[in-house]
Amino acid sequence: MNQDEVKERAPAADADAARAPRDGGRRRPKKQFKRDKRDVHGWVVLDKPVGMTSTHAVSIIKRLFSARRCGHAGTLDPLASGALPIAMGEATKTVPFVMDGHKLYRFTIRWGEERDTDDAEGRVTETSDKRPTADEIRALLTAYIGIIQQVPPRYSAIKIEGERAYDLARDGETVELAARPVEITRLELVGMPDADHAELEAECGKGTYVRSLARDLGRALGCFGHVSALRRVAVGPFTEQTMILLADLEAMCQKAAAGEGSLADALMPVETALDDIPALAVSRADAARLQRGQAVLVRGRDAPILQGPAYVTVEGHLLALADMEHGEIVPKRVFNLTGLVGRAGPKKG
């Protein structure tokens, strides 16, 4: 609470104290009123601003919707902006499908300085007067496309014997992380605003650190480098066209509270996260079996030939996540979509 807030609240607090009944010279404790939580199911893809943590973003969305359950699908550092998919209610069951999807980043590398965090927040550890040309950068990028071995940043959330790497690094301990395989499917130079900076795009799989990529490119080019700006453009099925600014979302929530629309219009359906797996419609009788956790045999000449994960619907409504095994639908997660359910389709822009 800042000083202005204290000044504004103090008179009201004094007035309350003057009116409050007393018992033995002690004030009676004030009643604490909590906002009722409710069942909310769906996705919001927040265009997270720079400076906000992912955890804080989730808490804001949870408060706006008064949602019982809320979580995000992949952390964004405070210095990064862009797509932060936030799942509410039964959508949290689909988070792994989003986290396993490919991600698209736009980022800027500042040449000439390597930092201990591999981004602009850290302490400078190496410097160089050399600056790479566009041709030198492009010639190097092909070596980082495909499945490569990458050492994560020392300041990362990876655990070492139960401790987060960034906590150990902040305590001054030496952090040594092993290289791990990651996949980069596309890496392109998209701009060079000046000799000190290069703008790139990277499409990559789960576990890839853009900060490590910038660090490694700087070392390979002999000029050192770190990420000075980072924006996540897409995560799995969620793109820039599905993002919403926090101010716009707050405005929608205020209108809904005033009876001018529904919060369901601010939410994408739970199944939006499942675009990359097949959908399978079943009858009401089969749906009842699946809801009880029982497998259903797929019969008939027109039965789909599927193997692996699928999502099941009944009368157009999401029912379950399942595996297709030898002609059977085996339920893995059953959805209970009672309450406020997202219905907005992806935005067009």
C-alpha positions as CSV (number, residue, x, y, z in Angstrom):
1,M,0.0,0.0,0.0
2,N,1.5,3.4,-1.0
3,Q,1.4,6.6,1.1
4,D,-1.4,8.1,-0.9
5,E,-3.6,5.1,-0.2
6,V,-2.8,5.3,3.5
7,K,-3.8,9.0,3.6
8,E,-7.0,8.3,1.8
9,R,-8.0,5.4,4.1
10,A,-7.0,6.9,7.4
11,P,-10.1,9.2,7.9
12,A,-12.5,6.4,7.1
13,A,-10.6,4.1,9.6
14,D,-10.9,6.8,12.3
15,A,-14.6,7.2,11.7
16,D,-15.2,3.5,11.9
17,A,-13.3,3.4,15.2
18,A,-15.4,6.2,16.6
19,R,-18.6,4.3,15.8
20,A,-17.4,0.9,16.8
21,P,-18.9,-0.6,20.0
22,R,-16.3,-1.4,22.6
23,D,-15.9,-4.2,25.0
24,G,-13.5,-3.7,27.9
25,G,-11.7,-0.9,25.9
26,R,-10.9,-3.3,23.0
27,R,-12.4,-3.0,19.5
28,R,-14.4,-5.8,18.2
29,P,-12.7,-7.4,15.2
30,K,-14.1,-6.4,11.9
31,K,-15.8,-9.0,9.8
32,Q,-13.9,-10.1,6.8
33,F,-15.9,-10.4,3.6
34,K,-14.6,-12.7,0.9
35,R,-15.8,-12.7,-2.7
36,D,-17.7,-16.0,-3.5
37,K,-15.7,-18.2,-5.8
38,R,-17.5,-20.0,-8.7
39,D,-17.0,-22.6,-11.3
40,V,-15.5,-21.0,-14.5
41,H,-14.3,-23.2,-17.4
42,G,-12.3,-21.9,-20.3
43,W,-9.2,-20.2,-21.6
44,V,-8.0,-16.6,-21.6
45,V,-4.8,-15.8,-23.5
46,L,-3.5,-12.7,-21.8
47,D,-1.2,-10.3,-23.7
48,K,1.0,-10.1,-20.7
49,P,2.8,-6.7,-20.3
50,V,6.5,-6.3,-19.5
51,G,7.2,-6.2,-15.8
52,M,4.4,-8.5,-14.6
53,T,5.1,-12.0,-13.3
54,S,3.1,-14.9,-14.7
55,T,1.9,-15.7,-11.2
56,H,0.6,-12.2,-10.7
57,A,-1.2,-12.4,-14.0
58,V,-2.9,-15.5,-13.0
59,S,-4.0,-14.0,-9.7
60,I,-5.5,-11.0,-11.5
61,I,-7.5,-13.2,-13.9
62,K,-8.7,-15.4,-11.1
63,R,-10.0,-12.4,-9.2
64,L,-11.7,-10.8,-12.3
65,F,-13.6,-14.0,-12.9
66,S,-14.0,-15.1,-9.2
67,A,-12.8,-18.5,-10.4
68,R,-12.1,-21.4,-8.1
69,R,-9.2,-22.8,-10.1
70,C,-6.8,-21.0,-12.3
71,G,-3.3,-21.7,-13.8
72,H,-1.1,-20.8,-16.7
73,A,0.4,-22.9,-19.5
74,G,4.1,-21.9,-19.5
75,T,5.8,-19.2,-17.6
76,L,6.8,-15.9,-19.1
77,D,9.6,-14.0,-17.5
78,P,8.7,-10.5,-16.2
79,L,10.8,-8.9,-18.9
80,A,8.9,-10.8,-21.6
81,S,5.5,-9.8,-23.1
82,G,2.9,-11.7,-25.1
83,A,0.9,-14.8,-25.0
84,L,0.2,-16.2,-21.6
85,P,-2.5,-18.8,-21.8
86,I,-4.5,-19.0,-18.6
87,A,-6.8,-22.0,-17.9
88,M,-9.7,-21.9,-15.6
89,G,-11.7,-24.7,-14.0
90,E,-11.8,-27.9,-16.2
91,A,-9.5,-26.2,-18.8
92,T,-6.7,-26.9,-16.3
93,K,-7.0,-30.6,-17.4
94,T,-5.9,-29.6,-20.9
95,V,-2.8,-27.5,-19.9
96,P,-0.3,-30.3,-20.9
97,F,-1.5,-30.2,-24.5
98,V,-0.7,-26.5,-24.7
99,M,2.6,-26.8,-22.9
100,D,3.7,-29.5,-25.2
101,G,2.8,-27.4,-28.3
102,H,5.3,-25.3,-30.3
103,K,6.0,-21.7,-29.3
104,L,6.9,-18.7,-31.5
105,Y,9.1,-16.0,-30.1
106,R,10.2,-12.6,-31.4
107,F,13.3,-11.3,-29.6
108,T,16.1,-8.8,-29.7
109,I,19.7,-9.7,-29.0
110,R,22.0,-7.0,-27.7
111,W,25.6,-7.7,-28.9
112,G,28.7,-6.9,-27.0
113,E,27.7,-8.0,-23.5
114,E,27.0,-11.3,-21.9
115,R,25.1,-11.2,-18.6
116,D,24.8,-13.8,-15.8
117,T,21.0,-14.0,-16.3
118,D,21.3,-14.0,-20.2
119,D,18.9,-11.1,-20.3
120,A,19.0,-7.3,-19.6
121,E,18.4,-7.7,-15.8
122,G,21.7,-9.4,-15.1
123,R,25.3,-8.4,-14.3
124,V,27.7,-8.0,-17.2
125,T,30.2,-10.9,-17.2
126,E,31.8,-10.6,-20.7
127,T,32.2,-7.7,-23.2
128,S,33.4,-7.4,-26.8
129,D,33.8,-4.6,-29.3
130,K,33.1,-6.9,-32.2
131,R,29.7,-6.7,-33.9
132,P,28.4,-9.4,-36.4
133,T,27.1,-8.6,-39.8
134,A,23.7,-9.9,-41.1
135,D,25.5,-12.4,-43.3
136,E,27.5,-13.8,-40.4
137,I,24.3,-14.2,-38.3
138,R,22.4,-15.9,-41.1
139,A,25.2,-18.3,-41.8
140,L,25.2,-19.4,-38.2
141,L,21.5,-19.8,-37.6
142,T,21.2,-23.1,-39.6
143,A,23.4,-24.8,-36.9
144,Y,20.7,-24.2,-34.3
145,I,17.8,-25.6,-36.3
146,G,16.6,-29.1,-35.5
147,I,17.2,-31.0,-32.2
148,I,20.1,-29.4,-30.5
149,Q,21.8,-29.7,-27.1
150,Q,21.2,-26.6,-25.0
151,V,22.4,-25.6,-21.5
152,P,19.6,-23.7,-19.7
153,P,20.4,-20.3,-18.0
154,R,21.7,-20.4,-14.5
155,Y,18.9,-18.2,-13.5
156,S,16.1,-20.6,-14.4
157,A,13.4,-22.5,-12.6
158,I,15.1,-25.9,-13.1
159,K,15.5,-27.7,-9.8
160,I,18.9,-28.9,-8.5
161,E,18.5,-31.3,-5.6
162,G,15.2,-29.8,-4.8
163,E,16.3,-26.1,-5.1
164,R,15.5,-23.8,-8.0
165,A,18.6,-22.8,-10.0
166,Y,17.8,-19.1,-9.7
167,D,17.6,-19.3,-5.9
168,L,21.1,-21.0,-5.8
169,A,22.5,-18.4,-8.2
170,R,21.1,-15.5,-6.2
171,D,22.7,-17.0,-3.1
172,G,26.1,-16.8,-4.9
173,E,26.4,-20.6,-5.4
174,T,28.0,-22.0,-8.5
175,V,25.2,-23.4,-10.7
176,E,26.2,-26.0,-13.3
177,L,23.3,-27.2,-15.5
178,A,23.6,-30.1,-17.9
179,A,22.8,-29.7,-21.6
180,R,19.5,-31.1,-22.7
181,P,17.9,-31.8,-26.1
182,V,15.5,-29.1,-27.4
183,E,13.9,-28.7,-30.8
184,I,14.0,-25.5,-32.9
185,T,12.0,-25.8,-36.1
186,R,12.6,-22.2,-37.4
187,L,15.1,-19.5,-36.6
188,E,15.3,-16.4,-38.7
189,L,16.9,-13.0,-38.7
190,V,14.1,-10.4,-39.2
191,G,15.8,-7.1,-38.6
192,M,19.0,-5.2,-37.6
193,P,18.0,-1.8,-36.3
194,D,21.6,-0.9,-35.6
195,A,25.0,-2.6,-35.2
196,D,24.4,-3.4,-31.5
197,H,21.0,-5.2,-32.0
198,A,19.5,-8.0,-34.0
199,E,15.9,-9.0,-34.1
200,L,15.1,-12.7,-34.6
201,E,12.1,-15.1,-34.7
202,A,12.3,-18.6,-33.3
203,E,9.7,-21.4,-33.4
204,C,10.6,-24.0,-30.9
205,G,9.4,-26.9,-28.8
206,K,9.0,-27.4,-25.0
207,G,11.9,-26.6,-22.8
208,T,13.7,-24.2,-25.2
209,Y,15.3,-21.2,-23.6
210,V,15.5,-18.1,-25.9
211,R,18.0,-16.6,-23.4
212,S,20.3,-19.5,-23.8
213,L,20.0,-19.2,-27.6
214,A,21.0,-15.6,-27.5
215,R,23.9,-16.4,-25.2
216,D,25.1,-19.3,-27.5
217,L,24.8,-17.2,-30.7
218,G,26.9,-14.4,-29.1
219,R,29.6,-16.8,-28.1
220,A,29.7,-18.6,-31.5
221,L,30.0,-15.2,-33.2
222,G,32.7,-14.1,-30.9
223,C,30.9,-10.9,-29.8
224,F,28.8,-12.1,-26.8
225,G,25.2,-11.2,-26.4
226,H,22.0,-11.3,-24.3
227,V,18.3,-10.9,-24.8
228,S,17.2,-7.3,-24.4
229,A,13.6,-7.8,-25.5
230,L,11.3,-10.9,-25.8
231,R,7.8,-11.4,-26.9
232,R,5.9,-14.7,-27.1
233,V,3.7,-14.6,-30.2
234,A,2.1,-18.0,-30.1
235,V,1.7,-21.1,-27.8
236,G,0.2,-24.2,-29.3
237,P,-3.2,-23.3,-30.7
238,F,-3.1,-19.8,-29.3
239,T,-1.8,-16.9,-31.5
240,E,-1.7,-13.1,-31.5
241,Q,-5.3,-13.2,-32.8
242,T,-6.5,-14.8,-29.6
243,M,-4.6,-12.6,-27.2
244,I,-6.4,-9.9,-25.1
245,L,-5.0,-6.9,-23.3
246,L,-5.6,-6.8,-19.6
247,A,-7.4,-3.4,-19.9
248,D,-9.7,-4.8,-22.5
249,L,-10.5,-7.8,-20.4
250,E,-11.2,-5.6,-17.3
251,A,-13.6,-3.6,-19.5
252,M,-15.4,-6.7,-20.6
253,C,-15.7,-7.9,-17.0
254,Q,-17.1,-4.5,-15.9
255,K,-19.7,-4.6,-18.7
256,A,-20.7,-8.1,-17.7
257,A,-21.1,-7.0,-14.1
258,A,-23.4,-4.2,-15.3
259,G,-25.5,-6.7,-17.2
260,E,-24.1,-5.7,-20.6
261,G,-23.0,-9.1,-21.8
262,S,-21.6,-12.3,-20.4
263,L,-18.2,-13.2,-19.1
264,A,-18.6,-16.3,-21.3
265,D,-17.8,-14.1,-24.2
266,A,-14.4,-13.3,-22.7
267,L,-13.5,-17.0,-22.5
268,M,-12.5,-19.5,-25.2
269,P,-13.9,-23.0,-24.8
270,V,-12.0,-25.7,-22.9
271,E,-11.5,-27.7,-26.1
272,T,-9.6,-24.9,-27.9
273,A,-6.5,-26.4,-26.3
274,L,-7.2,-29.7,-28.1
275,D,-7.1,-28.6,-31.7
276,D,-4.2,-30.9,-32.5
277,I,-5.9,-34.1,-31.5
278,P,-8.9,-35.8,-33.1
279,A,-12.4,-35.3,-31.9
280,L,-14.8,-38.2,-31.6
281,A,-18.6,-37.9,-31.2
282,V,-20.5,-40.6,-29.2
283,S,-24.1,-41.4,-28.4
284,R,-25.7,-40.5,-25.1
285,A,-25.7,-44.1,-24.0
286,D,-21.9,-44.4,-24.7
287,A,-21.4,-41.0,-23.0
288,A,-23.0,-42.4,-19.8
289,R,-20.5,-45.3,-19.8
290,L,-17.6,-43.0,-20.3
291,Q,-18.7,-40.7,-17.5
292,R,-18.6,-43.8,-15.2
293,G,-15.0,-44.4,-16.3
294,Q,-15.9,-47.4,-18.4
295,A,-14.4,-48.1,-21.9
296,V,-16.6,-48.1,-24.9
297,L,-16.1,-50.4,-27.9
298,V,-16.3,-48.6,-31.3
299,R,-18.4,-50.8,-33.6
300,G,-19.7,-50.6,-37.1
301,R,-18.4,-50.2,-40.6
302,D,-18.2,-46.4,-40.2
303,A,-16.3,-46.5,-36.9
304,P,-13.3,-44.2,-37.0
305,I,-9.9,-45.8,-37.2
306,L,-8.0,-44.0,-34.5
307,Q,-5.1,-44.8,-32.2
308,G,-3.8,-42.6,-29.4
309,P,-5.3,-39.5,-27.7
310,A,-8.7,-38.1,-28.7
311,Y,-11.3,-35.9,-27.2
312,V,-14.9,-37.1,-26.9
313,T,-18.0,-35.0,-27.4
314,V,-21.7,-35.8,-27.0
315,E,-24.3,-33.7,-28.8
316,G,-21.6,-31.1,-29.5
317,H,-20.4,-30.8,-25.9
318,L,-17.0,-31.8,-24.6
319,L,-17.2,-34.9,-22.5
320,A,-13.8,-36.5,-21.9
321,L,-10.2,-36.9,-22.9
322,A,-9.6,-40.5,-23.9
323,D,-7.1,-42.9,-25.6
324,M,-8.1,-45.1,-28.5
325,E,-6.8,-48.5,-27.9
326,H,-7.6,-51.5,-30.1
327,G,-11.0,-50.1,-31.2
328,E,-12.0,-49.0,-27.7
329,I,-12.4,-45.5,-26.2
330,V,-10.7,-45.5,-22.9
331,P,-11.5,-42.4,-20.8
332,K,-8.6,-40.7,-19.1
333,R,-10.1,-37.4,-17.9
334,V,-13.9,-36.7,-17.7
335,F,-15.1,-33.1,-17.8
336,N,-17.7,-31.6,-15.5
337,L,-18.7,-28.3,-17.3
338,T,-21.2,-26.9,-14.8
339,G,-21.0,-23.2,-14.2
340,L,-19.7,-20.5,-16.5
341,V,-18.4,-22.0,-19.7
342,G,-16.3,-20.2,-22.3
343,R,-18.0,-19.9,-25.7
344,A,-16.0,-17.2,-27.6
345,G,-14.2,-18.5,-30.7
346,P,-10.7,-17.3,-31.6
347,K,-10.6,-13.6,-32.4
348,K,-9.9,-12.6,-36.0
349,G,-7.5,-9.8,-36.7
